[in-house]
Amino acid sequence: FLLGALAERAGNIEDKLQAMRASGELGGRFFAPMSMLTLIFGIVMCAFWVGFAELWIVIGLVGYATTFSIGMLVFKPTGERMGAMVAKERITPAVLAIGQRMMSWARLDYAVMLVILADMVLKPTLHDIGILAGMALVVAAGAALALGGSRQMVPSAV
C-alpha cells in the first residue's frame, strides 16, 4: 500500500503498476492463507476462552468479514480482469483506471484493518465511547478516501 501511495503521489505509473502486481501476488499467496489461519486460531481461542459475546470479538469478526469480502469480491476479480487486459492489450488507460479504482478500495480495506488492530489491542466495551468513536472515524475516513476518488494518473478512460 505504501509503495502504491508513494508512486501515485509522484505520478509514477510504472512504480504504481509494480505495487499493484506485488499486492496481487502477496494477496493470493500470503495474505489470504494467513488471514484464514488467523480466523481459525481466533475462533478456537474464543471457543475455549471468553466466547463470542464480547464487543471487541464481534468488532473483530465483522472487520474480518469486511476485509475478506473486499478481497474476494473486489481485489480478486479486479486483479484477474486487469491481468487479462494487460495480457491482451498491454497497459492502457483503461487498465490504469481499473487499477486506480482497486487502490481506492484498498484505502477502505486498510482502514478496516487498522480498526481491527486497534480493536484487538484495546478490547473496547460499550462503555469505551471514545475508542468506539475513534474506530468509527477511521472507517469513515477510509470510506471517504475510497469513495472520494484520488489524484488521477491518467484521464478517465472507462
N, C-alpha and C positions, 0 to 999 in steps of 0.2 A: 504494500500500500504506500509506504513512504517513498519508495523509488518512483512509483507511478505519479504520486503527488508532486515530487520534485521535477520530474520530466514534464508534467503538464504545466507547471508554473514556468519552467524555462522554455516551453513551446517546442520541445524536442520530440518529434514524432517517433523516431527510431527507438529512443530510450523508453518511451511510453509503450510501444508495442512489445519491447522486450519485457517490461514489467508485467504486461498483461499475459504474455506467454508463461512467464515464471509463476504467476498466480494460478494460472490454469493447471500447470504441471503439479505444483505443490498441493493444490486443492484436491485433485483426484488421487494423488499418490500418498499424500501425507496427512493433510488436514481432515479429510473425511474419515479415514480409518481411526485416527487419533480421537476425533470427535465421538465416534461410536464407542470406542473403549472408555472414554471419559464418562459417557452416559451410562454404560453398563456398570462400571465401578461405582458411580454415584447412586444408581438405583439399588445396587446390592448394599452399599453402606447405609442408605436411608432405610431399607427394609430391616436391617439389624440394629439401627441406632435410634433415630428420632421419628421415623415415619415420614409421611408426606404432607403433614398438616401445617408445618411451619411456613410462614410467609416467604422467607428467603429461599426455601426449597422450591416453592411454587414459582417465584420470580425466575429462579434459575432454569426450571423446566420450560417455562414459557419462552424465556430468552433462547434456550437451546432449540426449541421448536421453530422459533422465528428464524434463527440463523441457518438451521438445517433446511427450512423451506426456501429461503432465499437462494441457498446454494443449489438445491435440486431443481427449483422452478425457474431461476433466473440465470445463475452463473453457468450451470452445466449446459443447458440448451443454447444459451447465447454463445458460450465458448465454442461449442461444436459448430454452430452456424457460422461464426467468424472463421473458424478453421477451414470449413468447406468453401467459404467465399474467397479466402486467401489462396487456397489451392487452385481454385478455378479462375479467379480474376486478378490475382495478386493483391497488393494493398491499394485500395481505392478509397475515396472519400466516404463511401457508404460503410465500408469496413471500419474506418476510423470513427464514424458517428455511432455505430453499434458499440464499439469499444468504449466510447465516452459514456454511453448510457449504462454500460455494465459497471464502469468505475463509479458512476453516480450511485448505483445500488450498493456498491462496496462501502460507501460512506455510511449508509444506514446500517449495514451489516457490522461494521467496526464499532459504531456507536452502541449497538446492542451488545456486542462482545465486551465493551468497556463496562457497561452496566452489569453484565454477568460477573465480571471480575470483581467489581465493587461489591456486588451482592454476596459473593462467596466470602469475601474478606470481612465485610461489615455485618452481615447477617441481620438485616433490619427486621423489625417487628412493625405492627400497625402504629405503634407509639413513636416511631422514628420518622416524624413528618419531614424533617429537613433532609434526611438521607433519601427518602422516597421522592421528595420533590426534586432533589438534585438528579436522581436517576431519570425521572420523567423529563427533566430539562435536557439531559444528554441525549435521550432518544428523540426528543422533539428537534434538537439541533441537528442530529444526524438525518432525520427525515427532511428537515428544511434544506440541508445541503444536498441531499439526494434528489429531492423534487424540484429544488430551486434552480437546478442547472449549474453549469460550471463554465469556465472560460473555454471557448471553442477553439480547438486546434485546427479545425477545418470548417468551412461553411457547411451548414446543414445540407446533407445530401440524401436524406431519407424522408 
